[in-house]
Every structure is written in structure tokens, then in C-alpha cells.
């Protein structure tokens, strides 16, 4: 019976030590996370935000047809974002055959861009 009691005491001691270790580790990580959040404020996907802003100014608010230089700038900016999903939607918009299709594709592009702007 003594041997069983010794094993139980050893197991209890190991469990207590384990709990202390994990509690300490958890506290340390929690403090580090709070410090990191305090040091660096949330960041938005700046490239997507800049592209969206340019797109609104140069395409949606355009009084006349978008010139070649603007289209080239938009194309370069969308490629610089490096997001395949955005690039694919951009290509759908650019390659639209009808005005209705273009309107739907621009709505889809804008929705995608807004979703991508959310916190990184």
C-alpha cells in the first residue's frame, strides 16, 4: 500500500508542477500579446485601400472615358497587390463584353476589395 501512495503523491506533484508551468507560460504569452497590440495599432491592407481609392477617383467618378495611362496605372497597381483573387476579378471587369456585365463585375470587384481591406 505504501508503494501505491508514493506513486499517487509523485503523480500529484508532477501535475501541480505541470499546472504551474502552463499557467506561467500562458500568463507570459498573454502579456506579450497585450504588449504587441499596444505597440502596433491594427493595420489595414494599404495596397488594396490605395487601389480602391484610385479606382473610385479615376473610374467611378470619371466624366469621360478612362485614358490609357490611367488604365495602365490601375493594372500595375492591381498586380502589385499580389492577390490572385483580386487580379482575377479585375480581369473579369476589364474583359467585360457588355455594360451590364461590366456593372456586375465592378460590383463584385468593389465587394472583394472592401473585404480584403479589413484588418490583416
Biopython code that builds the backbone (N, CA, C, O; Angstrom):
import numpy as np
from Bio.PDB.StructureBuilder import StructureBuilder

atoms = [
    (1, "UNK", "N", (0.812, -1.180, 0.000)),
    (1, "UNK", "CA", (0.000, 0.000, 0.000)),
    (1, "UNK", "C", (0.867, 1.260, 0.000)),
    (1, "UNK", "O", (0.476, 2.277, -0.573)),
    (2, "UNK", "N", (2.009, 1.206, 0.620)),
    (2, "UNK", "CA", (2.915, 2.349, 0.676)),
    (2, "UNK", "C", (3.402, 2.726, -0.717)),
    (2, "UNK", "O", (3.537, 3.907, -1.037)),
    (3, "UNK", "N", (3.666, 1.717, -1.545)),
    (3, "UNK", "CA", (4.180, 1.956, -2.883)),
    (3, "UNK", "C", (3.130, 2.690, -3.728)),
    (3, "UNK", "O", (3.466, 3.589, -4.499)),
    (4, "UNK", "N", (1.879, 2.307, -3.579)),
    (4, "UNK", "CA", (0.798, 2.959, -4.316)),
    (4, "UNK", "C", (0.638, 4.412, -3.866)),
    (4, "UNK", "O", (0.427, 5.299, -4.692)),
    (5, "UNK", "N", (0.735, 4.649, -2.590)),
    (5, "UNK", "CA", (0.634, 6.012, -2.073)),
    (5, "UNK", "C", (1.771, 6.890, -2.596)),
    (5, "UNK", "O", (1.560, 8.057, -2.929)),
    (6, "UNK", "N", (2.953, 6.331, -2.665)),
    (6, "UNK", "CA", (4.112, 7.065, -3.172)),
    (6, "UNK", "C", (3.903, 7.442, -4.637)),
    (6, "UNK", "O", (4.215, 8.563, -5.038)),
    (7, "UNK", "N", (3.384, 6.527, -5.427)),
    (7, "UNK", "CA", (3.134, 6.788, -6.843)),
    (7, "UNK", "C", (2.083, 7.888, -6.995)),
    (7, "UNK", "O", (2.221, 8.768, -7.844)),
    (8, "UNK", "N", (1.047, 7.838, -6.183)),
    (8, "UNK", "CA", (-0.010, 8.853, -6.242)),
    (8, "UNK", "C", (0.547, 10.217, -5.852)),
    (8, "UNK", "O", (0.232, 11.218, -6.495)),
    (9, "UNK", "N", (1.365, 10.270, -4.813)),
    (9, "UNK", "CA", (1.964, 11.534, -4.384)),
    (9, "UNK", "C", (2.861, 12.094, -5.486)),
    (9, "UNK", "O", (2.835, 13.293, -5.764)),
    (10, "UNK", "N", (3.641, 11.237, -6.100)),
    (10, "UNK", "CA", (4.530, 11.683, -7.188)),
    (10, "UNK", "C", (3.704, 12.218, -8.358)),
    (10, "UNK", "O", (4.047, 13.255, -8.925)),
    (11, "UNK", "N", (2.624, 11.531, -8.729)),
    (11, "UNK", "CA", (1.762, 11.987, -9.818)),
    (11, "UNK", "C", (1.116, 13.335, -9.487)),
    (11, "UNK", "O", (1.038, 14.209, -10.350)),
    (12, "UNK", "N", (0.665, 13.506, -8.282)),
    (12, "UNK", "CA", (0.054, 14.768, -7.863)),
    (12, "UNK", "C", (1.083, 15.894, -7.931)),
    (12, "UNK", "O", (0.774, 16.990, -8.400)),
    (13, "UNK", "N", (2.294, 15.630, -7.469)),
    (13, "UNK", "CA", (3.356, 16.637, -7.521)),
    (13, "UNK", "C", (3.674, 17.003, -8.967)),
    (13, "UNK", "O", (3.844, 18.180, -9.286)),
    (14, "UNK", "N", (3.756, 15.996, -9.848)),
    (14, "UNK", "CA", (4.025, 16.257, -11.270)),
    (14, "UNK", "C", (2.897, 17.077, -11.901)),
    (14, "UNK", "O", (3.151, 17.975, -12.705)),
    (15, "UNK", "N", (1.667, 16.767, -11.538)),
    (15, "UNK", "CA", (0.535, 17.528, -12.070)),
    (15, "UNK", "C", (0.546, 18.972, -11.586)),
    (15, "UNK", "O", (0.248, 19.888, -12.352)),
    (16, "UNK", "N", (0.885, 19.174, -10.328)),
    (16, "UNK", "CA", (0.963, 20.532, -9.788)),
    (16, "UNK", "C", (2.072, 21.317, -10.490)),
    (16, "UNK", "O", (1.881, 22.475, -10.862)),
    (17, "UNK", "N", (3.218, 20.687, -10.666)),
    (17, "UNK", "CA", (4.337, 21.346, -11.364)),
    (17, "UNK", "C", (3.934, 21.676, -12.802)),
    (17, "UNK", "O", (4.229, 22.759, -13.307)),
    (18, "UNK", "N", (3.268, 20.743, -13.442)),
    (18, "UNK", "CA", (2.810, 20.968, -14.817)),
    (18, "UNK", "C", (1.836, 22.143, -14.876)),
    (18, "UNK", "O", (1.945, 22.995, -15.758)),
    (19, "UNK", "N", (0.896, 22.192, -13.954)),
    (19, "UNK", "CA", (-0.060, 23.302, -13.929)),
    (19, "UNK", "C", (0.628, 24.639, -13.701)),
    (19, "UNK", "O", (0.276, 25.635, -14.334)),
    (20, "UNK", "N", (1.591, 24.669, -12.814)),
    (20, "UNK", "CA", (2.335, 25.897, -12.559)),
    (20, "UNK", "C", (3.075, 26.333, -13.822)),
    (20, "UNK", "O", (3.053, 27.508, -14.188)),
    (21, "UNK", "N", (3.726, 25.382, -14.481)),
    (21, "UNK", "CA", (4.466, 25.683, -15.710)),
    (21, "UNK", "C", (3.540, 26.247, -16.781)),
    (21, "UNK", "O", (3.853, 27.277, -17.377)),
    (22, "UNK", "N", (2.397, 25.590, -17.043)),
    (22, "UNK", "CA", (1.483, 26.039, -18.095)),
    (22, "UNK", "C", (0.815, 27.361, -17.729)),
    (22, "UNK", "O", (0.553, 28.183, -18.608)),
    (23, "UNK", "N", (0.541, 27.573, -16.467)),
    (23, "UNK", "CA", (-0.040, 28.846, -16.032)),
    (23, "UNK", "C", (0.947, 29.988, -16.252)),
    (23, "UNK", "O", (0.572, 31.067, -16.711)),
    (24, "UNK", "N", (2.203, 29.740, -15.923)),
    (24, "UNK", "CA", (3.241, 30.744, -16.138)),
    (24, "UNK", "C", (3.400, 31.044, -17.628)),
    (24, "UNK", "O", (3.483, 32.206, -18.026)),
    (25, "UNK", "N", (3.440, 30.001, -18.442)),
    (25, "UNK", "CA", (3.582, 30.177, -19.896)),
    (25, "UNK", "C", (2.402, 30.953, -20.470)),
    (25, "UNK", "O", (2.585, 31.846, -21.297)),
    (26, "UNK", "N", (1.202, 30.615, -20.035)),
    (26, "UNK", "CA", (0.001, 31.309, -20.508)),
    (26, "UNK", "C", (0.051, 32.784, -20.129)),
    (26, "UNK", "O", (-0.244, 33.645, -20.957)),
    (27, "UNK", "N", (0.420, 33.082, -18.889)),
    (27, "UNK", "CA", (0.494, 34.469, -18.440)),
    (27, "UNK", "C", (1.524, 35.253, -19.240)),
    (27, "UNK", "O", (1.291, 36.400, -19.623)),
    (28, "UNK", "N", (2.649, 34.628, -19.483)),
    (28, "UNK", "CA", (3.723, 35.278, -20.232)),
    (28, "UNK", "C", (3.268, 35.591, -21.665)),
    (28, "UNK", "O", (3.524, 36.687, -22.163)),
    (29, "UNK", "N", (2.602, 34.647, -22.327)),
    (29, "UNK", "CA", (2.112, 34.873, -23.681)),
    (29, "UNK", "C", (1.001, 35.926, -23.718)),
    (29, "UNK", "O", (0.922, 36.720, -24.655)),
    (30, "UNK", "N", (0.163, 35.926, -22.714)),
    (30, "UNK", "CA", (-0.918, 36.899, -22.643)),
    (30, "UNK", "C", (-0.363, 38.311, -22.521)),
    (30, "UNK", "O", (-0.849, 39.233, -23.176)),
    (31, "UNK", "N", (0.650, 38.477, -21.688)),
    (31, "UNK", "CA", (1.294, 39.780, -21.520)),
    (31, "UNK", "C", (1.980, 40.204, -22.818)),
    (31, "UNK", "O", (1.898, 41.368, -23.210)),
    (32, "UNK", "N", (2.646, 39.279, -23.477)),
    (32, "UNK", "CA", (3.323, 39.584, -24.739)),
    (32, "UNK", "C", (2.315, 40.010, -25.802)),
    (32, "UNK", "O", (2.579, 40.938, -26.567)),
    (33, "UNK", "N", (1.182, 39.355, -25.856)),
    (33, "UNK", "CA", (0.157, 39.700, -26.833)),
    (33, "UNK", "C", (-0.419, 41.082, -26.557)),
    (33, "UNK", "O", (-0.633, 41.862, -27.486)),
    (34, "UNK", "N", (-0.672, 41.391, -25.292)),
    (34, "UNK", "CA", (-1.174, 42.718, -24.937)),
    (34, "UNK", "C", (-0.160, 43.789, -25.315)),
    (34, "UNK", "O", (-0.531, 44.842, -25.834)),
    (35, "UNK", "N", (1.106, 43.527, -25.061)),
    (35, "UNK", "CA", (2.164, 44.472, -25.385)),
    (35, "UNK", "C", (2.238, 44.685, -26.887)),
    (35, "UNK", "O", (2.383, 45.817, -27.348)),
    (36, "UNK", "N", (2.139, 43.620, -27.643)),
    (36, "UNK", "CA", (2.211, 43.716, -29.098)),
    (36, "UNK", "C", (1.034, 44.520, -29.640)),
    (36, "UNK", "O", (1.214, 45.344, -30.536)),
    (37, "UNK", "N", (-0.157, 44.297, -29.115)),
    (37, "UNK", "CA", (-1.322, 45.054, -29.566)),
    (37, "UNK", "C", (-1.182, 46.522, -29.212)),
    (37, "UNK", "O", (-1.587, 47.387, -29.988)),
    (38, "UNK", "N", (-0.616, 46.813, -28.052)),
    (38, "UNK", "CA", (-0.458, 48.200, -27.624)),
    (38, "UNK", "C", (0.589, 48.918, -28.466)),
    (38, "UNK", "O", (0.452, 50.108, -28.751)),
    (39, "UNK", "N", (1.633, 48.199, -28.864)),
    (39, "UNK", "CA", (2.723, 48.802, -29.620)),
    (39, "UNK", "C", (2.322, 49.052, -31.067)),
    (39, "UNK", "O", (2.580, 50.129, -31.604)),
    (40, "UNK", "N", (1.693, 48.066, -31.705)),
    (40, "UNK", "CA", (1.344, 48.221, -33.111)),
    (40, "UNK", "C", (-0.169, 48.249, -33.275)),
    (40, "UNK", "O", (-0.851, 47.251, -33.041)),
    (41, "UNK", "N", (-0.680, 49.405, -33.681)),
    (41, "UNK", "CA", (-2.121, 49.502, -33.889)),
    (41, "UNK", "C", (-2.529, 48.636, -35.078)),
    (41, "UNK", "O", (-1.682, 48.278, -35.897)),
    (42, "UNK", "N", (-3.789, 48.301, -35.182)),
    (42, "UNK", "CA", (-4.232, 47.470, -36.298)),
    (42, "UNK", "C", (-3.891, 48.123, -37.634)),
    (42, "UNK", "O", (-3.994, 49.340, -37.790)),
    (43, "UNK", "N", (-3.489, 47.305, -38.583)),
    (43, "UNK", "CA", (-3.134, 47.822, -39.896)),
    (43, "UNK", "C", (-4.094, 47.278, -40.938)),
    (43, "UNK", "O", (-4.479, 46.108, -40.909)),
    (44, "UNK", "N", (-4.465, 48.138, -41.843)),
    (44, "UNK", "CA", (-5.320, 47.741, -42.940)),
    (44, "UNK", "C", (-4.440, 47.392, -44.132)),
    (44, "UNK", "O", (-3.282, 47.801, -44.202)),
    (45, "UNK", "N", (-4.988, 46.648, -45.048)),
    (45, "UNK", "CA", (-4.255, 46.282, -46.243)),
    (45, "UNK", "C", (-4.125, 47.540, -47.104)),
    (45, "UNK", "O", (-5.020, 47.877, -47.879)),
    (46, "UNK", "N", (-3.001, 48.217, -46.951)),
    (46, "UNK", "CA", (-2.808, 49.531, -47.543)),
    (46, "UNK", "C", (-2.803, 49.510, -49.068)),
    (46, "UNK", "O", (-3.338, 50.424, -49.695)),
    (47, "UNK", "N", (-2.211, 48.491, -49.671)),
    (47, "UNK", "CA", (-2.177, 48.415, -51.137)),
    (47, "UNK", "C", (-3.579, 48.316, -51.709)),
    (47, "UNK", "O", (-3.901, 48.976, -52.698)),
    (48, "UNK", "N", (-4.409, 47.496, -51.090)),
    (48, "UNK", "CA", (-5.779, 47.341, -51.568)),
    (48, "UNK", "C", (-6.551, 48.641, -51.365)),
    (48, "UNK", "O", (-7.319, 49.054, -52.234)),
    (49, "UNK", "N", (-6.348, 49.280, -50.230)),
    (49, "UNK", "CA", (-7.021, 50.542, -49.937)),
    (49, "UNK", "C", (-6.618, 51.616, -50.948)),
    (49, "UNK", "O", (-7.470, 52.361, -51.434)),
    (50, "UNK", "N", (-5.338, 51.697, -51.262)),
    (50, "UNK", "CA", (-4.867, 52.682, -52.238)),
    (50, "UNK", "C", (-5.440, 52.402, -53.625)),
    (50, "UNK", "O", (-5.851, 53.321, -54.333)),
    (51, "UNK", "N", (-5.464, 51.122, -54.007)),
    (51, "UNK", "CA", (-6.027, 50.765, -55.312)),
    (51, "UNK", "C", (-7.510, 51.128, -55.366)),
    (51, "UNK", "O", (-7.973, 51.696, -56.355)),
    (52, "UNK", "N", (-8.250, 50.806, -54.318)),
    (52, "UNK", "CA", (-9.682, 51.116, -54.277)),
    (52, "UNK", "C", (-9.905, 52.617, -54.395)),
    (52, "UNK", "O", (-10.792, 53.056, -55.127)),
    (53, "UNK", "N", (-9.121, 53.394, -53.692)),
    (53, "UNK", "CA", (-9.244, 54.846, -53.745)),
    (53, "UNK", "C", (-8.991, 55.361, -55.163)),
    (53, "UNK", "O", (-9.746, 56.189, -55.672)),
    (54, "UNK", "N", (-7.927, 54.868, -55.794)),
    (54, "UNK", "CA", (-7.599, 55.270, -57.161)),
    (54, "UNK", "C", (-8.704, 54.843, -58.124)),
    (54, "UNK", "O", (-9.080, 55.605, -59.014)),
    (55, "UNK", "N", (-9.221, 53.640, -57.949)),
    (55, "UNK", "CA", (-10.284, 53.120, -58.812)),
    (55, "UNK", "C", (-11.531, 53.991, -58.713)),
    (55, "UNK", "O", (-12.160, 54.291, -59.728)),
    (56, "UNK", "N", (-11.886, 54.391, -57.519)),
    (56, "UNK", "CA", (-13.064, 55.239, -57.333)),
    (56, "UNK", "C", (-12.851, 56.600, -58.003)),
    (56, "UNK", "O", (-13.728, 57.101, -58.707)),
    (57, "UNK", "N", (-11.672, 57.190, -57.773)),
    (57, "UNK", "CA", (-11.397, 58.511, -58.328)),
    (57, "UNK", "C", (-11.320, 58.498, -59.850)),
    (57, "UNK", "O", (-11.894, 59.358, -60.518)),
    (58, "UNK", "N", (-10.610, 57.518, -60.389)),
    (58, "UNK", "CA", (-10.307, 57.532, -61.821)),
    (58, "UNK", "C", (-11.329, 56.803, -62.691)),
    (58, "UNK", "O", (-11.441, 57.096, -63.881)),
    (59, "UNK", "N", (-12.072, 55.863, -62.119)),
    (59, "UNK", "CA", (-13.017, 55.099, -62.932)),
    (59, "UNK", "C", (-14.454, 55.464, -62.582)),
    (59, "UNK", "O", (-15.217, 55.882, -63.453)),
    (60, "UNK", "N", (-14.823, 55.310, -61.333)),
    (60, "UNK", "CA", (-16.218, 55.530, -60.963)),
    (60, "UNK", "C", (-16.633, 56.996, -61.063)),
    (60, "UNK", "O", (-17.777, 57.294, -61.406)),
    (61, "UNK", "N", (-15.725, 57.897, -60.770)),
    (61, "UNK", "CA", (-16.044, 59.318, -60.837)),
    (61, "UNK", "C", (-15.636, 59.955, -62.168)),
    (61, "UNK", "O", (-15.707, 61.174, -62.320)),
    (62, "UNK", "N", (-15.218, 59.151, -63.109)),
    (62, "UNK", "CA", (-14.748, 59.674, -64.397)),
    (62, "UNK", "C", (-15.896, 60.323, -65.163)),
    (62, "UNK", "O", (-16.997, 59.778, -65.245)),
    (63, "UNK", "N", (-15.621, 61.471, -65.707)),
    (63, "UNK", "CA", (-16.604, 62.190, -66.524)),
    (63, "UNK", "C", (-16.545, 61.714, -67.977)),
    (63, "UNK", "O", (-17.512, 61.845, -68.727)),
    (64, "UNK", "N", (-15.403, 61.163, -68.357)),
    (64, "UNK", "CA", (-15.206, 60.700, -69.734)),
    (64, "UNK", "C", (-14.529, 59.344, -69.695)),
    (64, "UNK", "O", (-14.311, 58.786, -68.619)),
    (65, "UNK", "N", (-14.197, 58.814, -70.852)),
    (65, "UNK", "CA", (-13.555, 57.507, -70.929)),
    (65, "UNK", "C", (-12.190, 57.543, -70.235)),
    (65, "UNK", "O", (-11.470, 58.539, -70.312)),
    (66, "UNK", "N", (-11.849, 56.458, -69.564)),
    (66, "UNK", "CA", (-10.585, 56.367, -68.825)),
    (66, "UNK", "C", (-9.439, 56.269, -69.826)),
    (66, "UNK", "O", (-9.460, 55.426, -70.722)),
    (67, "UNK", "N", (-8.442, 57.132, -69.670)),
    (67, "UNK", "CA", (-7.329, 57.153, -70.621)),
    (67, "UNK", "C", (-6.371, 55.980, -70.411)),
    (67, "UNK", "O", (-6.443, 55.269, -69.409)),
    (68, "UNK", "N", (-5.477, 55.799, -71.377)),
    (68, "UNK", "CA", (-4.556, 54.664, -71.377)),
    (68, "UNK", "C", (-3.634, 54.681, -70.165)),
    (68, "UNK", "O", (-3.406, 53.646, -69.541)),
    (69, "UNK", "N", (-3.108, 55.847, -69.834)),
    (69, "UNK", "CA", (-2.179, 55.943, -68.702)),
    (69, "UNK", "C", (-2.855, 55.533, -67.388)),
    (69, "UNK", "O", (-2.253, 54.850, -66.560)),
    (70, "UNK", "N", (-4.084, 55.949, -67.211)),
    (70, "UNK", "CA", (-4.831, 55.593, -66.001)),
    (70, "UNK", "C", (-5.085, 54.095, -65.960)),
    (70, "UNK", "O", (-4.922, 53.464, -64.916)),
    (71, "UNK", "N", (-5.486, 53.521, -67.094)),
    (71, "UNK", "CA", (-5.718, 52.068, -67.152)),
    (71, "UNK", "C", (-4.439, 51.311, -66.846)),
    (71, "UNK", "O", (-4.465, 50.299, -66.145)),
    (72, "UNK", "N", (-3.316, 51.798, -67.369)),
    (72, "UNK", "CA", (-2.025, 51.150, -67.115)),
    (72, "UNK", "C", (-1.651, 51.256, -65.635)),
    (72, "UNK", "O", (-1.161, 50.291, -65.049)),
    (73, "UNK", "N", (-1.879, 52.414, -65.036)),
    (73, "UNK", "CA", (-1.588, 52.607, -63.607)),
    (73, "UNK", "C", (-2.453, 51.664, -62.763)),
    (73, "UNK", "O", (-1.958, 51.024, -61.836)),
    (74, "UNK", "N", (-3.736, 51.586, -63.087)),
    (74, "UNK", "CA", (-4.630, 50.684, -62.357)),
    (74, "UNK", "C", (-4.191, 49.233, -62.521)),
    (74, "UNK", "O", (-4.179, 48.474, -61.551)),
    (75, "UNK", "N", (-3.837, 48.850, -63.724)),
    (75, "UNK", "CA", (-3.392, 47.471, -63.996)),
    (75, "UNK", "C", (-2.133, 47.152, -63.192)),
    (75, "UNK", "O", (-2.032, 46.083, -62.589)),
    (76, "UNK", "N", (-1.180, 48.073, -63.185)),
    (76, "UNK", "CA", (0.059, 47.857, -62.426)),
    (76, "UNK", "C", (-0.222, 47.780, -60.919)),
    (76, "UNK", "O", (0.348, 46.947, -60.215)),
    (77, "UNK", "N", (-1.096, 48.648, -60.443)),
    (77, "UNK", "CA", (-1.424, 48.655, -59.015)),
    (77, "UNK", "C", (-2.126, 47.371, -58.589)),
    (77, "UNK", "O", (-1.838, 46.828, -57.522)),
    (78, "UNK", "N", (-3.041, 46.888, -59.415)),
    (78, "UNK", "CA", (-3.759, 45.667, -59.056)),
    (78, "UNK", "C", (-2.806, 44.465, -59.073)),
    (78, "UNK", "O", (-2.956, 43.545, -58.270)),
    (79, "UNK", "N", (-1.846, 44.472, -59.968)),
    (79, "UNK", "CA", (-0.857, 43.380, -60.000)),
    (79, "UNK", "C", (0.081, 43.465, -58.799)),
    (79, "UNK", "O", (0.505, 42.443, -58.260)),
    (80, "UNK", "N", (0.403, 44.697, -58.383)),
    (80, "UNK", "CA", (1.304, 44.901, -57.241)),
    (80, "UNK", "C", (0.694, 44.405, -55.928)),
    (80, "UNK", "O", (1.418, 44.053, -54.997)),
    (81, "UNK", "N", (-0.624, 44.380, -55.857)),
    (81, "UNK", "CA", (-1.286, 43.875, -54.644)),
    (81, "UNK", "C", (-0.879, 42.435, -54.397)),
    (81, "UNK", "O", (-0.698, 42.027, -53.249)),
    (82, "UNK", "N", (-0.734, 41.662, -55.466)),
    (82, "UNK", "CA", (-0.267, 40.281, -55.333)),
    (82, "UNK", "C", (-1.338, 39.308, -54.853)),
    (82, "UNK", "O", (-1.019, 38.273, -54.267)),
    (83, "UNK", "N", (-2.595, 39.631, -55.095)),
    (83, "UNK", "CA", (-3.702, 38.764, -54.674)),
    (83, "UNK", "C", (-4.378, 38.215, -55.926)),
    (83, "UNK", "O", (-4.964, 38.967, -56.705)),
    (84, "UNK", "N", (-4.294, 36.901, -56.114)),
    (84, "UNK", "CA", (-4.831, 36.271, -57.323)),
    (84, "UNK", "C", (-6.331, 36.490, -57.464)),
    (84, "UNK", "O", (-6.829, 36.703, -58.570)),
    (85, "UNK", "N", (-7.044, 36.440, -56.363)),
    (85, "UNK", "CA", (-8.495, 36.606, -56.399)),
    (85, "UNK", "C", (-8.878, 38.005, -56.895)),
    (85, "UNK", "O", (-9.807, 38.149, -57.689)),
    (86, "UNK", "N", (-8.169, 39.026, -56.431)),
    (86, "UNK", "CA", (-8.430, 40.395, -56.875)),
    (86, "UNK", "C", (-8.057, 40.544, -58.345)),
    (86, "UNK", "O", (-8.797, 41.153, -59.117)),
    (87, "UNK", "N", (-6.918, 39.991, -58.731)),
    (87, "UNK", "CA", (-6.480, 40.076, -60.124)),
    (87, "UNK", "C", (-7.475, 39.387, -61.052)),
    (87, "UNK", "O", (-7.784, 39.911, -62.122)),
    (88, "UNK", "N", (-7.975, 38.229, -60.658)),
    (88, "UNK", "CA", (-8.963, 37.511, -61.474)),
    (88, "UNK", "C", (-10.236, 38.335, -61.640)),
    (88, "UNK", "O", (-10.789, 38.421, -62.737)),
    (89, "UNK", "N", (-10.695, 38.937, -60.551)),
    (89, "UNK", "CA", (-11.913, 39.751, -60.632)),
    (89, "UNK", "C", (-11.664, 40.995, -61.466)),
    (89, "UNK", "O", (-12.541, 41.425, -62.215)),
    (90, "UNK", "N", (-10.487, 41.575, -61.346)),
    (90, "UNK", "CA", (-10.114, 42.736, -62.167)),
    (90, "UNK", "C", (-10.157, 42.352, -63.641)),
    (90, "UNK", "O", (-10.693, 43.102, -64.457)),
    (91, "UNK", "N", (-9.606, 41.207, -63.989)),
    (91, "UNK", "CA", (-9.608, 40.759, -65.384)),
    (91, "UNK", "C", (-11.023, 40.513, -65.890)),
    (91, "UNK", "O", (-11.320, 40.794, -67.051)),
    (92, "UNK", "N", (-11.895, 39.994, -65.037)),
    (92, "UNK", "CA", (-13.301, 39.839, -65.430)),
    (92, "UNK", "C", (-13.909, 41.201, -65.772)),
    (92, "UNK", "O", (-14.622, 41.353, -66.763)),
    (93, "UNK", "N", (-13.607, 42.181, -64.925)),
    (93, "UNK", "CA", (-14.136, 43.531, -65.157)),
    (93, "UNK", "C", (-13.586, 44.114, -66.457)),
    (93, "UNK", "O", (-14.344, 44.631, -67.277)),
    (94, "UNK", "N", (-12.286, 44.030, -66.642)),
    (94, "UNK", "CA", (-11.643, 44.612, -67.819)),
    (94, "UNK", "C", (-12.122, 43.925, -69.101)),
    (94, "UNK", "O", (-12.268, 44.572, -70.139)),
    (95, "UNK", "N", (-12.363, 42.629, -69.025)),
    (95, "UNK", "CA", (-12.753, 41.870, -70.223)),
    (95, "UNK", "C", (-14.267, 41.747, -70.391)),
    (95, "UNK", "O", (-14.738, 40.918, -71.170)),
    (96, "UNK", "N", (-15.027, 42.559, -69.671)),
    (96, "UNK", "CA", (-16.483, 42.518, -69.795)),
    (96, "UNK", "C", (-16.893, 42.873, -71.220)),
    (96, "UNK", "O", (-16.311, 43.765, -71.837)),
    (97, "UNK", "N", (-17.902, 42.164, -71.740)),
    (97, "UNK", "CA", (-18.352, 42.370, -73.113)),
    (97, "UNK", "C", (-19.515, 43.360, -73.218)),
    (97, "UNK", "O", (-19.671, 44.050, -74.225)),
    (98, "UNK", "N", (-20.322, 43.414, -72.161)),
    (98, "UNK", "CA", (-21.471, 44.307, -72.196)),
    (98, "UNK", "C", (-21.424, 45.245, -70.999)),
    (98, "UNK", "O", (-20.688, 45.018, -70.040)),
    (99, "UNK", "N", (-22.223, 46.302, -71.075)),
    (99, "UNK", "CA", (-22.270, 47.256, -69.971)),
    (99, "UNK", "C", (-22.849, 46.607, -68.721)),
    (99, "UNK", "O", (-22.387, 46.868, -67.610)),
    (100, "UNK", "N", (-23.855, 45.764, -68.900)),
    (100, "UNK", "CA", (-24.465, 45.070, -67.765)),
    (100, "UNK", "C", (-23.455, 44.150, -67.090)),
    (100, "UNK", "O", (-23.364, 44.099, -65.863)),
    (101, "UNK", "N", (-22.707, 43.435, -67.899)),
    (101, "UNK", "CA", (-21.670, 42.539, -67.362)),
    (101, "UNK", "C", (-20.596, 43.349, -66.632)),
    (101, "UNK", "O", (-20.131, 42.953, -65.563)),
    (102, "UNK", "N", (-20.210, 44.473, -67.209)),
    (102, "UNK", "CA", (-19.199, 45.333, -66.581)),
    (102, "UNK", "C", (-19.706, 45.867, -65.243)),
    (102, "UNK", "O", (-18.955, 45.923, -64.269)),
    (103, "UNK", "N", (-20.977, 46.259, -65.196)),
    (103, "UNK", "CA", (-21.539, 46.761, -63.945)),
    (103, "UNK", "C", (-21.539, 45.685, -62.866)),
    (103, "UNK", "O", (-21.203, 45.959, -61.714)),
    (104, "UNK", "N", (-21.909, 44.475, -63.232)),
    (104, "UNK", "CA", (-21.909, 43.377, -62.257)),
    (104, "UNK", "C", (-20.488, 43.069, -61.798)),
    (104, "UNK", "O", (-20.241, 42.851, -60.612)),
    (105, "UNK", "N", (-19.555, 43.055, -62.753)),
    (105, "UNK", "CA", (-18.165, 42.758, -62.403)),
    (105, "UNK", "C", (-17.541, 43.846, -61.540)),
    (105, "UNK", "O", (-16.721, 43.546, -60.672)),
    (106, "UNK", "N", (-17.908, 45.094, -61.759)),
    (106, "UNK", "CA", (-17.360, 46.165, -60.916)),
    (106, "UNK", "C", (-17.947, 46.069, -59.512)),
    (106, "UNK", "O", (-17.250, 46.332, -58.533)),
    (107, "UNK", "N", (-19.219, 45.696, -59.404)),
    (107, "UNK", "CA", (-19.808, 45.496, -58.069)),
    (107, "UNK", "C", (-19.085, 44.375, -57.326)),
    (107, "UNK", "O", (-18.773, 44.495, -56.141)),
    (108, "UNK", "N", (-18.825, 43.283, -58.045)),
    (108, "UNK", "CA", (-18.114, 42.161, -57.426)),
    (108, "UNK", "C", (-16.693, 42.563, -57.032)),
    (108, "UNK", "O", (-16.197, 42.170, -55.976)),
    (109, "UNK", "N", (-16.042, 43.355, -57.897)),
    (109, "UNK", "CA", (-14.685, 43.822, -57.597)),
    (109, "UNK", "C", (-14.678, 44.710, -56.363)),
    (109, "UNK", "O", (-13.826, 44.552, -55.488)),
    (110, "UNK", "N", (-15.610, 45.630, -56.287)),
    (110, "UNK", "CA", (-15.671, 46.532, -55.128)),
    (110, "UNK", "C", (-15.940, 45.767, -53.842)),
    (110, "UNK", "O", (-15.334, 46.048, -52.808)),
    (111, "UNK", "N", (-16.847, 44.804, -53.905)),
    (111, "UNK", "CA", (-17.133, 43.997, -52.717)),
    (111, "UNK", "C", (-15.893, 43.226, -52.272)),
    (111, "UNK", "O", (-15.584, 43.163, -51.082)),
    (112, "UNK", "N", (-15.192, 42.644, -53.231)),
    (112, "UNK", "CA", (-13.975, 41.890, -52.918)),
    (112, "UNK", "C", (-12.912, 42.801, -52.307)),
    (112, "UNK", "O", (-12.259, 42.431, -51.331)),
    (113, "UNK", "N", (-12.742, 43.988, -52.881)),
    (113, "UNK", "CA", (-11.739, 44.922, -52.365)),
    (113, "UNK", "C", (-12.056, 45.347, -50.933)),
    (113, "UNK", "O", (-11.164, 45.417, -50.087)),
    (114, "UNK", "N", (-13.317, 45.625, -50.671)),
    (114, "UNK", "CA", (-13.699, 46.027, -49.305)),
    (114, "UNK", "C", (-13.436, 44.905, -48.329)),
    (114, "UNK", "O", (-12.968, 45.149, -47.217)),
    (115, "UNK", "N", (-13.730, 43.667, -48.728)),
    (115, "UNK", "CA", (-13.471, 42.526, -47.851)),
    (115, "UNK", "C", (-11.974, 42.320, -47.614)),
    (115, "UNK", "O", (-11.569, 41.883, -46.537)),
    (116, "UNK", "N", (-11.162, 42.632, -48.609)),
    (116, "UNK", "CA", (-9.713, 42.467, -48.489)),
    (116, "UNK", "C", (-9.071, 43.598, -47.683)),
    (116, "UNK", "O", (-7.969, 43.439, -47.158)),
    (117, "UNK", "N", (-9.747, 44.716, -47.586)),
    (117, "UNK", "CA", (-9.185, 45.873, -46.855)),
    (117, "UNK", "C", (-9.209, 45.612, -45.353)),
    (117, "UNK", "O", (-8.374, 46.134, -44.614)),
    (118, "UNK", "N", (-10.152, 44.817, -44.910)),
    (118, "UNK", "CA", (-10.273, 44.551, -43.481)),
    (118, "UNK", "C", (-8.926, 44.197, -42.889)),
    (118, "UNK", "O", (-7.976, 43.914, -43.619)),
    (119, "UNK", "N", (-8.845, 44.211, -41.611)),
    (119, "UNK", "CA", (-7.583, 44.007, -40.911)),
    (119, "UNK", "C", (-6.812, 42.824, -41.448)),
    (119, "UNK", "O", (-7.379, 41.775, -41.753)),
    (120, "UNK", "N", (-5.524, 43.009, -41.556)),
    (120, "UNK", "CA", (-4.632, 41.917, -41.998)),
    (120, "UNK", "C", (-4.576, 40.847, -40.970)),
    (120, "UNK", "O", (-3.882, 39.848, -41.156)),
]
sb = StructureBuilder()
sb.init_structure("model")
sb.init_model(0)
sb.init_chain("A")
sb.init_seg("    ")
for serial, (resi, resn, name, xyz) in enumerate(atoms, 1):
    if name == "N":
        sb.init_residue(resn, " ", resi, " ")
    sb.init_atom(name, np.array(xyz, "f"), 0.0, 1.0, " ", f" {name:<3s}", serial, name[0])
structure = sb.get_structure()
